[in-house]
Amino acid sequence: MTGIFINYRTGDGERAPELIDRELVSTFGKKRVFRDRRSIREGADFPEKLRRELNGCTVLLAVIGRRWLDIRDAETGMRRIDMPNDYVHDEIKTALDLKKIVIPVLLDASLPAAKDLPPDIAGLATQQVAHLREGYSHHDLDILTKRLRQRVPAKTRKRGDKKDHRSGDVVDLSNAKFKRSAVGTNPVYSEGAPPRRHGRKGR
């Protein structure tokens, strides 16, 4: 059962979800950390897998960068967060409805005000935040990990295991090196895939 669910918006601090995932997996293990691009295998029922992981998680991390609130759909001009069946919106709403612990992780950004959020996720604006600052990612991730250990059990280390210290690297959290797009008619994602033009939108 997953302990930590990583929620993020494509095009808003692409490297941050990977960085968070890598650090948390080194502490809690892959089975207790869910990030869709790593955790969902080919051929899996994508929406059903999301539902199961949300139901089973203890904590949802909502990764929020400077563009998170204002990214718009190219076809309709609507804010993605306002669109029907938007994954980012729906995951946050589900976590709030299920009374999960929801932690906004701010990437050198401000927490959106309740008045600027869809009413059904306005509760996000009252959650205590964590920070992930460019140039201080190793320090901020260490703080976040320690706080999460109070909620989620760390993996049992075997003698000789070494912790991965790569999160100490200073990275550009705004670097959109990796694109996330849906492939085909199903909401399944692939690194570097071209945007899908019909059906449910991606992240």
C-alpha positions in Angstrom: 0.0 0.0 0.0 1.4 3.4 -1.0 2.2 5.8 1.8 2.9 8.9 -0.3 1.2 10.0 -3.5 3.0 12.6 -5.6 0.6 15.0 -7.4 2.1 17.4 -10.0 1.3 19.5 -13.1 3.1 19.0 -16.4 4.9 22.1 -17.5 5.3 23.4 -14.0 8.7 22.5 -12.5 9.1 19.2 -14.4 12.2 18.1 -12.5 10.8 18.5 -9.0 8.5 15.5 -9.0 11.3 13.3 -10.1 13.7 14.7 -7.5 11.1 14.3 -4.7 10.3 10.8 -5.9 14.0 9.7 -6.0 14.7 11.0 -2.5 11.5 9.5 -1.0 12.0 6.1 -2.6 15.5 6.0 -1.1 14.0 6.4 2.3 10.6 4.7 2.1 10.9 2.3 -0.8 9.1 2.1 -4.1 6.0 0.4 -2.7 5.3 3.3 -0.3 5.9 6.2 -2.8 3.6 6.6 -5.9 4.5 8.7 -8.9 2.5 7.7 -11.9 5.2 7.7 -14.6 7.3 5.4 -12.5 4.6 3.4 -10.7 2.1 2.5 -13.4 3.1 -0.3 -15.7 2.2 -0.6 -19.4 -1.3 -2.1 -19.8 -2.6 -1.1 -16.4 -6.0 0.6 -16.0 -4.7 4.2 -15.4 -7.7 5.8 -13.7 -8.4 2.7 -11.6 -4.8 2.5 -10.5 -4.9 6.2 -9.4 -8.1 5.5 -7.4 -6.5 2.6 -5.6 -3.4 4.5 -4.8 -5.3 7.6 -3.6 -7.5 5.4 -1.4 -4.5 3.7 0.1 -2.1 6.6 0.6 -1.5 8.4 3.9 -0.1 11.7 2.4 -0.6 13.5 -0.9 2.1 15.9 -1.9 0.7 18.6 -4.2 3.8 20.0 -6.1 3.1 23.6 -6.9 5.3 25.9 -9.0 4.9 29.4 -10.3 2.7 28.4 -13.3 0.6 25.8 -11.5 -2.5 27.9 -11.2 -2.4 29.6 -14.6 -1.5 26.9 -17.1 -4.2 26.8 -19.7 -5.5 24.3 -22.2 -4.4 25.2 -25.7 -7.7 24.3 -27.3 -10.2 25.9 -24.9 -8.2 28.5 -23.2 -9.5 27.3 -19.8 -7.3 27.0 -16.8 -6.3 23.3 -16.6 -7.3 23.2 -12.9 -10.9 24.2 -13.9 -11.4 21.7 -16.6 -13.6 18.6 -16.1 -11.6 15.4 -15.4 -8.4 17.2 -14.8 -6.2 14.7 -13.0 -4.4 17.3 -10.8 -7.7 18.7 -9.6 -9.4 15.3 -9.1 -6.5 13.8 -7.2 -6.4 16.8 -4.8 -10.2 16.8 -4.4 -10.2 13.0 -3.7 -7.5 13.4 -1.1 -9.2 16.2 0.7 -12.6 14.4 0.6 -11.0 11.3 2.1 -9.3 13.4 4.8 -5.8 12.4 3.7 -2.9 14.6 4.8 -2.4 17.0 1.9 0.9 18.9 1.8 1.5 21.6 -0.8 5.1 21.5 -1.8 6.0 25.0 -3.1 8.7 25.4 -5.8 9.8 29.0 -5.1 6.1 29.8 -5.4 3.2 31.1 -3.3 0.3 28.9 -2.1 -2.8 29.8 -4.2 -5.5 31.7 -2.3 -8.9 29.9 -1.8 -10.7 32.5 -3.9 -8.4 31.6 -6.9 -9.0 27.8 -6.6 -12.1 25.8 -7.7 -14.5 25.7 -4.8 -14.2 22.0 -4.3 -10.4 22.2 -3.7 -10.4 25.5 -1.9 -9.3 23.6 1.2 -5.9 23.3 -0.3 -5.3 26.9 0.6 -5.4 26.2 4.3 -3.0 23.3 4.4 0.5 23.7 5.9 3.1 23.9 3.2 6.6 22.5 2.6 9.1 24.3 0.4 11.5 23.1 -2.3 13.7 26.0 -3.2 16.1 26.1 -6.1 19.7 25.8 -4.8 18.5 24.4 -1.5 16.8 21.3 -2.7 19.1 19.0 -0.6 18.2 20.9 2.6 14.5 21.2 1.9 14.1 17.5 0.9 15.8 16.5 4.1 13.3 18.4 6.1 10.4 17.1 4.1 11.6 13.5 4.4 12.0 13.8 8.2 8.5 15.1 8.5 7.1 12.4 6.4 8.8 9.7 8.5 6.5 10.8 11.3 3.5 9.6 9.1 4.9 6.9 6.9 7.2 4.0 8.0 10.6 4.0 6.3 11.8 0.9 4.5 13.8 -1.6 6.4 17.4 -1.4 5.4 19.6 -4.4 5.0 23.1 -4.5 6.2 25.4 -3.0 3.5 22.6 -0.9 2.0 23.7 2.7 1.2 21.3 5.6 1.0 21.3 7.4 -2.4 22.6 10.9 -1.8 21.9 12.2 -5.3 19.3 14.6 -4.0 22.1 16.7 -2.7 22.7 17.8 -6.2 21.7 21.4 -7.0 19.2 21.2 -9.9 17.2 23.7 -11.8 13.7 22.8 -10.7 12.1 24.8 -13.6 13.9 22.8 -16.3 11.2 21.2 -18.4 13.4 18.5 -19.8 10.8 15.8 -19.5 7.4 16.2 -21.2 4.4 14.2 -20.1 1.7 13.5 -22.6 -1.0 11.0 -23.1 -0.6 8.3 -25.8 -3.5 7.0 -27.9 -7.1 7.1 -26.6 -6.3 6.0 -23.1 -4.9 8.3 -20.4 -1.6 6.5 -20.2 1.6 8.5 -20.2 5.0 8.2 -21.8 8.2 10.2 -21.5 8.5 12.5 -24.5 5.3 11.5 -26.1 3.5 14.1 -28.3 0.3 15.7 -26.9 -2.9 13.7 -27.4 -5.5 15.7 -29.3 -8.7 14.0 -28.0 -10.2 12.3 -25.0 -9.3 13.1 -21.4 -6.5 15.7 -21.0 -3.2 14.8 -19.3 -1.6 16.4 -16.3 
